[in-house]
Amino acid sequence: MRMHKPLSLLGLALVALALLWQRHAATPRPADVQVYSATRASPTAGNRNLPSYLPPQAVETLALIANDGPFPHHQDGVVFGNYESLLPKEPRGYYHEYTVETPGAHNRGARRIITGGTPPVVYYYTDDHYRSFRRFTWQP
């Protein structure tokens, strides 16, 4: 039986979609979120109490969050939808996102701090544009 070219292309496309779906299903869920804890006395007192994975620019972002701005990007402070469902499920409006500057980037880059609660009671950091999160605590 001879297969038509359009049908074989369709078959290849379906296999590719199945592989992509399988990769997406392997994305870590909230139980897999790494949790790190640290406390912070003030935004200017150095960062020895923050996790080592946070870049120096995160300290600046945390200071802006503590002072309610002014923020360098109009998107800072907007509601983070948690569409990836990697963070614990909370009502819409619970999470907010803030840019962590990336030196040399021509746009906002991929680094963000996500806060939970108003005022914030939980903090998450992502350096891969919401593909993974690391939780940390911080007290302004």
C-alpha positions in Angstrom: 0.0 0.0 0.0 1.5 3.3 -1.1 1.2 6.3 1.3 0.5 9.7 0.0 3.0 12.5 0.8 0.4 14.7 2.6 -0.6 11.8 4.9 3.1 11.0 5.8 3.7 14.7 6.6 0.6 14.7 8.8 1.9 11.6 10.5 5.2 13.3 11.2 3.5 16.4 12.5 1.4 14.2 14.9 4.5 12.5 16.2 6.2 15.9 16.7 3.1 17.2 18.6 3.1 14.1 20.8 6.7 14.5 21.7 6.2 18.2 22.5 3.1 17.3 24.7 5.2 14.7 26.5 7.9 17.3 27.2 5.3 19.7 28.5 3.7 17.1 30.8 7.1 16.5 32.4 7.3 20.2 33.6 7.7 20.3 37.4 4.6 21.0 39.4 4.3 23.0 42.7 5.6 20.1 44.8 8.8 20.2 42.8 9.5 23.9 43.4 12.8 24.4 45.2 12.4 26.3 48.5 15.1 28.4 49.9 14.8 30.6 53.0 16.6 33.8 53.9 15.8 36.9 55.8 16.9 40.5 55.1 17.1 43.4 57.4 17.2 46.2 54.9 17.6 46.6 51.1 21.0 48.3 51.5 22.6 46.1 54.1 24.3 43.7 51.7 22.9 40.5 50.5 24.6 37.9 52.7 21.2 36.7 54.0 19.7 36.1 50.6 20.2 32.9 48.6 23.3 32.8 46.5 21.3 32.1 43.3 19.8 35.6 43.4 21.8 38.0 41.2 22.8 41.4 42.7 20.1 43.1 40.6 17.5 41.2 42.7 18.4 43.2 45.7 17.6 46.4 43.8 14.2 44.9 42.7 13.4 43.9 46.3 14.2 47.4 47.5 11.8 48.8 44.9 9.1 46.3 45.9 9.5 47.3 49.6 9.2 51.0 48.7 6.3 50.4 46.2 8.5 51.7 43.3 9.0 53.6 41.2 9.6 50.7 38.9 11.6 50.9 35.7 9.1 48.9 33.6 5.4 49.6 33.3 4.8 45.8 33.6 6.3 45.7 37.1 3.7 45.0 39.7 1.1 43.6 37.3 -0.8 40.5 38.3 1.0 37.3 37.5 -1.5 34.7 36.3 0.4 31.5 37.3 -0.8 30.0 34.0 2.0 27.4 34.2 0.5 26.2 37.5 4.0 25.9 39.0 3.2 28.0 42.0 0.7 27.0 44.6 -2.9 27.7 43.5 -4.2 31.0 44.8 -7.0 33.3 43.7 -6.3 35.6 40.7 -4.6 38.7 41.9 -2.6 37.0 44.6 0.7 37.0 42.7 2.5 40.0 41.1 5.6 40.1 39.0 8.6 42.4 39.0 11.6 42.6 36.6 15.1 41.7 37.8 17.3 43.6 35.4 19.6 41.6 33.2 22.8 43.5 32.3 23.2 43.8 28.5 19.7 42.8 27.7 17.8 44.9 25.2 14.5 44.0 26.8 13.2 43.0 30.2 15.1 39.7 30.0 13.9 36.5 31.6 14.5 37.2 35.3 11.6 38.0 37.6 10.6 38.1 41.2 7.1 37.0 41.8 5.4 38.0 45.1 2.4 36.5 46.7 0.0 38.4 48.9 -0.6 42.1 49.6 1.7 43.1 51.3 3.9 40.3 50.0 4.3 37.3 52.3 6.1 34.9 49.9 8.7 35.5 47.2 9.8 33.4 44.2 12.6 33.9 41.7 12.7 32.7 38.1 15.7 33.2 35.8 14.1 31.3 32.9 10.9 33.3 32.2 8.5 31.2 34.4 9.7 27.7 33.5 11.0 27.2 37.1 10.8 29.0 40.4 12.8 29.1 43.6 11.0 30.3 46.7 12.8 32.5 49.3 11.7 34.6 52.2 12.7 38.2 52.7 11.6 40.7 55.3 12.1 44.4 54.2 
